[in-house]
Every structure is written in C-alpha cells, then in structure tokens.
Amino acid sequence: YLLNSTDIQRRIERSPRLREILKAAKWKRSEVIQQVYLLLLSRYPTPEETAVAEKYYQTEGLGFKPATDDLVWTLINSKEFLYRH
C-alpha cells in the first residue's frame, strides 16, 4: 500500500502541510528537506541525507515539487518511518 498506492500519491500531491512547508521555506531546497524530515521523522536530516536529497533535487528534468513528493514517498517507505508510526 505504501509503495505504490494512488491514494497515498494523491494525499502527498494535495497535502496542505506540504504546501505550507514549500511556501514557508520559499522553495529553498535545504529548508524544504529539513522541514520534510521534521514532519515525517521528527528529526533533522543528517549531513549525508541532506547531500543525497540535494543531489536528487538537481536531477535534470525533475521539477521542485515532484522532487519534494519523491522525498516524502522515500521517507514514508523508510524503516524509520514505519518504526515511528
């Protein structure tokens, strides 16, 4: 269900909390990454996690919002998220 649910995808794409994060962070990658980690894992990302996410945001042809949605999907499917929730 968490890996490829259209319901989860729709919830991520339409999330008011995610929109608030994007607006408050003024679409700055590092700030969005931190806020998404805080929202989903209740902690800041490590420097290594930040670097990986930053690099992913720079993928050619990938927009900012889709990259953010992908980050959310990734964290939701992490063992840490499943353990916490």
TORDREN-698714 format. One record per atom (N, C-alpha, C): x, y, z; atom name; residue in three letters. Coordinates in steps of 0.001 Angstrom, whole numbers, plus 500000, padded with zeros to 6 digits. Atoms other than C-alpha are relative to their C-alpha. Layout:
<gudrens>
+--------+--------+--------+------+------+
|      u |      v |      w | atom | rest |
+--------+--------+--------+------+------+
|      X |      Y |      Z |   CA |  ALA |
...
+--------+--------+--------+------+------+
</gudrens>
This chain:
<gudrens>
+--------+--------+--------+------+------+
|      u |      v |      w | atom | rest |
+--------+--------+--------+------+------+
| 500823 | 498806 | 500000 |    N |  TYR |
| 500000 | 500000 | 500000 |   CA |  TYR |
| 500867 | 501257 | 500000 |    C |  TYR |
| 499165 | 498804 | 499918 |    N |  LEU |
| 502713 | 502489 | 500920 |   CA |  LEU |
| 500900 | 500181 | 498788 |    C |  LEU |
| 499067 | 499901 | 501119 |    N |  LEU |
| 504883 | 501684 | 497900 |   CA |  LEU |
| 499404 | 500596 | 498733 |    C |  LEU |
| 500530 | 499524 | 501279 |    N |  ASN |
| 502505 | 502435 | 495042 |   CA |  ASN |
| 498508 | 500285 | 500023 |    C |  ASN |
| 501417 | 499696 | 499875 |    N |  SER |
| 499085 | 503477 | 496287 |   CA |  SER |
| 499662 | 501337 | 499336 |    C |  SER |
| 500433 | 498730 | 500601 |    N |  THR |
| 497294 | 506082 | 494185 |   CA |  THR |
| 499392 | 500909 | 501070 |    C |  THR |
| 500549 | 499204 | 498901 |    N |  ASP |
| 495568 | 507201 | 497392 |   CA |  ASP |
| 501115 | 500757 | 500721 |    C |  ASP |
| 498862 | 499344 | 499338 |    N |  ILE |
| 498896 | 507920 | 499099 |   CA |  ILE |
| 500597 | 501064 | 499080 |    C |  ILE |
| 499456 | 499031 | 500948 |    N |  GLN |
| 500182 | 509633 | 495956 |   CA |  GLN |
| 499136 | 501257 | 499961 |    C |  GLN |
| 500923 | 498863 | 500034 |    N |  ARG |
| 497092 | 511853 | 495822 |   CA |  ARG |
| 500118 | 500818 | 501289 |    C |  ARG |
| 499879 | 499292 | 498720 |    N |  ARG |
| 497440 | 512698 | 499510 |   CA |  ARG |
| 501287 | 500817 | 500073 |    C |  ARG |
| 498728 | 499270 | 500026 |    N |  ILE |
| 501076 | 513700 | 499041 |   CA |  ILE |
| 499883 | 501208 | 499082 |    C |  ILE |
| 500092 | 498919 | 500980 |    N |  GLU |
| 500354 | 515774 | 495940 |   CA |  GLU |
| 499088 | 501131 | 500455 |    C |  GLU |
| 500975 | 498994 | 499568 |    N |  ARG |
| 497443 | 517589 | 497606 |   CA |  ARG |
| 500171 | 500429 | 501451 |    C |  ARG |
| 499809 | 499748 | 498576 |    N |  SER |
| 498856 | 517846 | 501116 |   CA |  SER |
| 500087 | 501491 | 500333 |    C |  SER |
| 499908 | 498593 | 499585 |    N |  PRO |
| 498140 | 521234 | 502710 |   CA |  PRO |
| 501259 | 500257 | 500844 |    C |  PRO |
| 498780 | 499828 | 499189 |    N |  ARG |
| 501031 | 520676 | 505151 |   CA |  ARG |
| 501225 | 500145 | 499110 |    C |  ARG |
| 498869 | 499916 | 500914 |    N |  LEU |
| 503450 | 520103 | 502304 |   CA |  LEU |
| 500003 | 501342 | 499263 |    C |  LEU |
| 500098 | 498673 | 500632 |    N |  ARG |
| 502186 | 523235 | 500553 |   CA |  ARG |
| 500480 | 501089 | 500954 |    C |  ARG |
| 499550 | 499030 | 499001 |    N |  GLU |
| 502752 | 525173 | 503784 |   CA |  GLU |
| 501516 | 499986 | 500140 |    C |  GLU |
| 498545 | 500128 | 499905 |    N |  ILE |
| 506298 | 523839 | 504011 |   CA |  ILE |
| 500656 | 500679 | 498811 |    C |  ILE |
| 499419 | 499395 | 501206 |    N |  LEU |
| 507039 | 524847 | 500417 |   CA |  LEU |
| 499880 | 501520 | 500037 |    C |  LEU |
| 500219 | 498552 | 499939 |    N |  LYS |
| 505561 | 528300 | 500944 |   CA |  LYS |
| 500881 | 500640 | 501072 |    C |  LYS |
| 499218 | 499436 | 498897 |    N |  ALA |
| 507254 | 528917 | 504309 |   CA |  ALA |
| 501492 | 499971 | 499702 |    C |  ALA |
| 498574 | 500132 | 500319 |    N |  ALA |
| 510627 | 527705 | 503019 |   CA |  ALA |
| 500371 | 500777 | 498750 |    C |  ALA |
| 499781 | 499221 | 501225 |    N |  LYS |
| 510222 | 529879 | 499929 |   CA |  LYS |
| 500717 | 499173 | 498936 |    C |  LYS |
| 499502 | 500932 | 501011 |    N |  TRP |
| 511078 | 526849 | 497803 |   CA |  TRP |
| 501520 | 499836 | 500037 |    C |  TRP |
| 498555 | 500234 | 499827 |    N |  LYS |
| 514649 | 526661 | 499186 |   CA |  LYS |
| 500201 | 498522 | 500317 |    C |  LYS |
| 499805 | 501442 | 499860 |    N |  ARG |
| 515870 | 523082 | 498854 |   CA |  ARG |
| 500374 | 499578 | 501403 |    C |  ARG |
| 499518 | 500449 | 498689 |    N |  SER |
| 517765 | 522802 | 502116 |   CA |  SER |
| 498940 | 500166 | 501077 |    C |  SER |
| 501047 | 499754 | 499008 |    N |  GLU |
| 514908 | 524292 | 504130 |   CA |  GLU |
| 498845 | 499013 | 499833 |    C |  GLU |
| 501077 | 500958 | 500262 |    N |  VAL |
| 512296 | 522084 | 502458 |   CA |  VAL |
| 500411 | 498612 | 500480 |    C |  VAL |
| 499504 | 501314 | 499566 |    N |  ILE |
| 514422 | 518982 | 503088 |   CA |  ILE |
| 499927 | 499892 | 501520 |    C |  ILE |
| 500047 | 500016 | 498529 |    N |  GLN |
| 514774 | 519871 | 506778 |   CA |  GLN |
| 498570 | 499894 | 500517 |    C |  GLN |
| 501380 | 499989 | 499518 |    N |  GLN |
| 511074 | 520563 | 507208 |   CA |  GLN |
| 499268 | 498694 | 499705 |    C |  GLN |
| 500615 | 501289 | 500332 |    N |  VAL |
| 510013 | 517355 | 505443 |   CA |  VAL |
| 500493 | 498930 | 500973 |    C |  VAL |
| 499465 | 500956 | 499021 |    N |  TYR |
| 512316 | 515340 | 507701 |   CA |  TYR |
| 499364 | 500218 | 501378 |    C |  TYR |
| 500628 | 499711 | 498706 |    N |  LEU |
| 510917 | 517088 | 510764 |   CA |  LEU |
| 498547 | 499520 | 500019 |    C |  LEU |
| 501395 | 500396 | 500084 |    N |  LEU |
| 507362 | 516440 | 509625 |   CA |  LEU |
| 499834 | 498487 | 500071 |    C |  LEU |
| 500195 | 501446 | 500121 |    N |  LEU |
| 507816 | 512764 | 508826 |   CA |  LEU |
| 500793 | 499158 | 500995 |    C |  LEU |
| 499156 | 500809 | 499116 |    N |  LEU |
| 510642 | 511554 | 511055 |   CA |  LEU |
| 500266 | 500661 | 501351 |    C |  LEU |
| 499833 | 499256 | 498748 |    N |  SER |
| 510586 | 514163 | 513837 |   CA |  SER |
| 501459 | 500235 | 500361 |    C |  SER |
| 498578 | 499687 | 499774 |    N |  ARG |
| 514276 | 514894 | 513384 |   CA |  ARG |
| 500541 | 500705 | 498759 |    C |  ARG |
| 499324 | 499371 | 501136 |    N |  TYR |
| 516642 | 516874 | 511196 |   CA |  TYR |
| 500753 | 498943 | 499206 |    C |  TYR |
| 499208 | 500961 | 500783 |    N |  PRO |
| 518356 | 515068 | 508332 |   CA |  PRO |
| 501476 | 500106 | 500353 |    C |  PRO |
| 498549 | 499978 | 499813 |    N |  THR |
| 521986 | 514091 | 508727 |   CA |  THR |
| 500625 | 500733 | 498820 |    C |  THR |
| 499343 | 499363 | 501147 |    N |  PRO |
| 524512 | 515885 | 506518 |   CA |  PRO |
| 500010 | 499094 | 498761 |    C |  PRO |
| 499987 | 500929 | 501132 |    N |  GLU |
| 524714 | 512762 | 504348 |   CA |  GLU |
| 498622 | 499929 | 499335 |    C |  GLU |
| 501357 | 500038 | 500546 |    N |  GLU |
| 520926 | 512599 | 503949 |   CA |  GLU |
| 499682 | 501282 | 499252 |    C |  GLU |
| 500215 | 498718 | 500669 |    N |  THR |
| 520828 | 516275 | 503087 |   CA |  THR |
| 500714 | 500031 | 498659 |    C |  THR |
| 499219 | 500000 | 501244 |    N |  ALA |
| 523549 | 515826 | 500468 |   CA |  ALA |
| 499338 | 499136 | 498928 |    C |  ALA |
| 500668 | 500897 | 500960 |    N |  VAL |
| 521726 | 512907 | 498826 |   CA |  VAL |
| 498733 | 500668 | 499465 |    C |  VAL |
| 501236 | 499338 | 500418 |    N |  ALA |
| 518434 | 514818 | 498762 |   CA |  ALA |
| 500303 | 501203 | 499108 |    C |  ALA |
| 499607 | 498834 | 500818 |    N |  GLU |
| 520124 | 517984 | 497432 |   CA |  GLU |
| 500384 | 499556 | 498593 |    C |  GLU |
| 499575 | 500502 | 501307 |    N |  LYS |
| 521698 | 515969 | 494631 |   CA |  LYS |
| 498788 | 499544 | 499187 |    C |  LYS |
| 501188 | 500458 | 500704 |    N |  TYR |
| 518340 | 514401 | 493764 |   CA |  TYR |
| 499198 | 501175 | 499453 |    C |  TYR |
| 500723 | 498806 | 500452 |    N |  TYR |
| 516709 | 517848 | 493531 |   CA |  TYR |
| 500618 | 500589 | 498734 |    C |  TYR |
| 499312 | 499459 | 501173 |    N |  GLN |
| 519279 | 518704 | 490853 |   CA |  GLN |
| 499875 | 499103 | 498770 |    C |  GLN |
| 500193 | 500906 | 501127 |    N |  THR |
| 518201 | 515809 | 488607 |   CA |  THR |
| 499384 | 500756 | 498837 |    C |  THR |
| 500469 | 499289 | 501185 |    N |  GLU |
| 517731 | 517154 | 485114 |   CA |  GLU |
| 498601 | 499528 | 499613 |    C |  GLU |
| 501351 | 500310 | 500423 |    N |  GLY |
| 514117 | 517323 | 484022 |   CA |  GLY |
| 499023 | 499740 | 501137 |    C |  GLY |
| 500859 | 500240 | 498841 |    N |  LEU |
| 512763 | 516852 | 487552 |   CA |  LEU |
| 499684 | 501339 | 500648 |    C |  LEU |
| 500416 | 498742 | 499389 |    N |  GLY |
| 510768 | 519740 | 488943 |   CA |  GLY |
| 500135 | 499977 | 501513 |    C |  GLY |
| 499833 | 499869 | 498554 |    N |  PHE |
| 510959 | 521017 | 492507 |   CA |  PHE |
| 498904 | 499261 | 500766 |    C |  PHE |
| 501112 | 500654 | 499302 |    N |  LYS |
| 507513 | 519817 | 493599 |   CA |  LYS |
| 500051 | 498487 | 499827 |    C |  LYS |
| 499878 | 501461 | 500120 |    N |  PRO |
| 507895 | 516309 | 492099 |   CA |  PRO |
| 501167 | 499430 | 500814 |    C |  PRO |
| 498865 | 500461 | 499200 |    N |  ALA |
| 511294 | 516006 | 493799 |   CA |  ALA |
| 499622 | 499973 | 501477 |    C |  ALA |
| 500458 | 499963 | 498614 |    N |  THR |
| 509702 | 517006 | 497102 |   CA |  THR |
| 499035 | 498841 | 500269 |    C |  THR |
| 500926 | 501127 | 499866 |    N |  ASP |
| 506910 | 514473 | 496567 |   CA |  ASP |
| 500770 | 498683 | 500086 |    C |  ASP |
| 499171 | 501215 | 499966 |    N |  ASP |
| 509541 | 511804 | 495881 |   CA |  ASP |
| 500708 | 499851 | 501338 |    C |  ASP |
| 499359 | 500043 | 498683 |    N |  LEU |
| 511360 | 512712 | 499089 |   CA |  LEU |
| 499005 | 499511 | 501050 |    C |  LEU |
| 501032 | 500433 | 499066 |    N |  VAL |
| 508120 | 512297 | 501016 |   CA |  VAL |
| 499737 | 498506 | 499843 |    C |  VAL |
| 500208 | 501427 | 500260 |    N |  TRP |
| 507487 | 508900 | 499359 |   CA |  TRP |
| 501148 | 499176 | 500591 |    C |  TRP |
| 498827 | 500721 | 499512 |    N |  THR |
| 511018 | 507807 | 500217 |   CA |  THR |
| 499977 | 499888 | 501515 |    C |  THR |
| 500003 | 500022 | 498538 |    N |  LEU |
| 510694 | 508763 | 503866 |   CA |  LEU |
| 498844 | 499170 | 500558 |    C |  LEU |
| 501143 | 500800 | 499553 |    N |  ILE |
| 507248 | 507193 | 504213 |   CA |  ILE |
| 500314 | 498511 | 499911 |    C |  ILE |
| 499659 | 501411 | 500184 |    N |  ASN |
| 508716 | 503923 | 502970 |   CA |  ASN |
| 501279 | 499583 | 500717 |    C |  ASN |
| 498795 | 500353 | 499249 |    N |  SER |
| 511748 | 504034 | 505250 |   CA |  SER |
| 499635 | 499185 | 501239 |    C |  SER |
| 500212 | 500775 | 498786 |    N |  LYS |
| 512097 | 501625 | 508152 |   CA |  LYS |
| 499787 | 500910 | 501209 |    C |  LYS |
| 500124 | 499059 | 498882 |    N |  GLU |
| 512467 | 504599 | 510471 |   CA |  GLU |
| 498581 | 500543 | 500115 |    C |  GLU |
| 501383 | 499500 | 499978 |    N |  PHE |
| 509061 | 505988 | 509482 |   CA |  PHE |
| 499059 | 498905 | 500494 |    C |  PHE |
| 500866 | 501101 | 499593 |    N |  LEU |
| 507415 | 502589 | 509859 |   CA |  LEU |
| 500158 | 499694 | 501488 |    C |  LEU |
| 499738 | 500242 | 498585 |    N |  TYR |
| 509035 | 502156 | 513265 |   CA |  TYR |
| 499330 | 501066 | 500871 |    C |  TYR |
| 500552 | 498898 | 499217 |    N |  ARG |
| 507893 | 505568 | 514488 |   CA |  ARG |
| 498478 | 500069 | 499946 |    C |  ARG |
| 501455 | 499863 | 500168 |    N |  HIS |
| 504359 | 505313 | 513166 |   CA |  HIS |
| 499364 | 498651 | 499957 |    C |  HIS |
+--------+--------+--------+------+------+
</gudrens>
